Amino acid sequence: MNKKLKYILIIIILAVVIIFASYKWGSDKQNLNNIVPNQNLINENTLINENIEKKSDKINIFRSSDSSFSFEYLSNYKLSQLTDDVSESILIQENGRGLQIYITDFTANMVFNAKLVKQELVGEKINNLKDVNMPGGFPAVSFSSTDPSLGDTFEIWFVKAGKLYQITAEVNHQTLLQTLIDSWKFN
């Protein structure tokens, strides 16, 4: 093979490698943006419409895609959903602020209660940690804390059907949180 053809072949191979690496890096970056929830991340690609029913002018009902749970929320808030292989985040926000429901598998063979949460959140500043019952009759854990980016938050965590539900709300969105908690149902 002559030298000129050899150089052209090397340049083509390098170009293909560079194009592939650029494409791969760009798609990995896109995936990271979808996995890491951002409190201000609502765009047309993540807004959910098919699982939302209008109950009244002030209240919407969200039903999970597998119909395992539902809840009501204030209609002036926008709902978006982010999923990956291990978790699901549901953001309910008005002007980029509101609450998040973070759902992951919970396969531990142990009782989920305030004592367990305290053990798991060692070093975190949490207040008013207590076992509570949700209006739907199932046990939960509630507490307040301070998040560096959100400020003061109120949290309710519970386990049902092998899933851990972590609801984190900014304290100035109490009405939204109370509406959601009072109406939460497992189907």
N, C-alpha and C positions, 0 to 999 in steps of 0.2 A: 504494500500500500504506500502511495507516495506521501511525502510529508504534508503537502497542502491538504489533502483529503483527511489525513489523520487529525490535523488542527481543526478542521471544520467539524469533524465528528466529535471531538472533545468539546468544542464550543456549544454544539447542539445538546450534548449530554448535560453540560453545566447549566444551560438555559432551562432544560426540562427540570433539573433538580431544583433550581431557584424558583421556578414557577410552582412546582409541587410544594416546596417548603413554605412559600408565601401563602398559598391556598390553605395548607394545613394549619399554619399559625393563625391565620385569620379565622378559620372555623373553630379552632380551640378557644380563641379569645371570645367569639360569639357564645360558645357553650358556657364559659365561665360567667359571662354576664347574665345568662339565664338561670344559673344555679345559685348564685349568691343574691339573696333578696336585698333590695335597696328600698328604703322607705319612700323614696320619691320616684319609684319605677312604675309608672302607669303610662302605657302607650297603646296605640290602636292594636298592636299584636297580642297584648295580654288581657285586654278587656274581655270579660265573659258576658255573653248575652243569652246563650241557649239554656243556661241553668237558672235563669232569673225570671221570677214571676212577679208582676206588680200586684200587691195586695191592696194598696190605697195610694193616694197622692203622696203620702209621707213614708210609706213602708214598702220595701221589696222583700221577697223571699228567695233565698239561695238554696238550691238542692244540689248536693254533690253529684258528680257525673255518674257514680255508681249507685246513687240514691240511698247511700247508707246513713246520711245525716242531712239535716236542713236547719236553717235559722233565718230570722228576720233581721233586717238592718234598715237604717234610715236612707230614704231614696236620694237624698242630696249627696250621698257618698258614692264613689265609684269602686267597683269590685274588680280586682284582677287576680290572676292565678298563675303561679310559676311552679313547674314540676321538673323533677329530674328522676334518676333511677332509685333514689332512696328517700326522697321527701317531697312534700307539697307545701307551698306557701300560698295563703289567700290573704291578699291585702285589701282592706276596706278603708279608703282614704277620701278626704276632701282637701283639696289644695296640697296634696302630698303629705298629709298628716292624718292619723287615725289609729288603726289597729292592724295587727297581723296574727293570723292563725298558722302555726307551723306544725305540720303533721309528719310523724316518722313512725317506723315500726317499733313496737315495744314487745320484745319476746322474752324479757327477763321473767323468771319464775319467782316473783316476790310481790308483796303487797305494795301498791303505790299509795304513799301517804306523805304527810308533811315531814316526818322523820327521814324518809328516803330522800326527799328533795333537799333537805338541809345537809345530808351527807354528800349529795352529788354537787351541791353548790358551795363547797368549802371555799372560803376566801372571798366569796361574793357578799356584798352588803345587801341583805334582804330584811324586810321589816314585816311585822304582822303575819308571819307564816302560820297558817292554820288549815286543818282539815275542814271542809265544808261539803254540803250537799247541793248539787245543782237542782234547779227547779224541776228538771226531768226525773229526779229521784236517784241519780247516780253520784258517787263520791268524787270529790275534786280537792285540789289544794290551791289556796289563794295566798298571795303575798304582794307586797309592793317593793320596788327597788328603784335604783337610779341608773339609767343607761347614759353613757357619755354622749351619744348623738341624739337621743330622744328626750332626755331629762327624766323627770319622775314618771314611773310607769306603774300600772296595776296588772298583775298577772294571774291567770287561772289556768291550771294544768290538770288534765285528767286522762285516764286510760280507758279505752273501750275497744273490744274486739281486736286486740293485738296492735292497737295504734295509740301513740302518745299525742295528745292535742295540747299545744302550748299557745295560749292566747295572751298576747302582750298588747296593752292599750296605753296610749298616752293619757295621763290623768285628766286632761281637759276634754277628753272624749268619753266621759262617763255615761252620757245618755246613749251613745252608740253601743257601748259595752253592755249596759244594762238591757237594752233592747235585744241584743244578740243572746245574752245569757238566759233571759226570761223565756226565749222562744226556741232554744236549742233542742232538737229532737233527734234521736236515733231511730231509724225506720226499720 
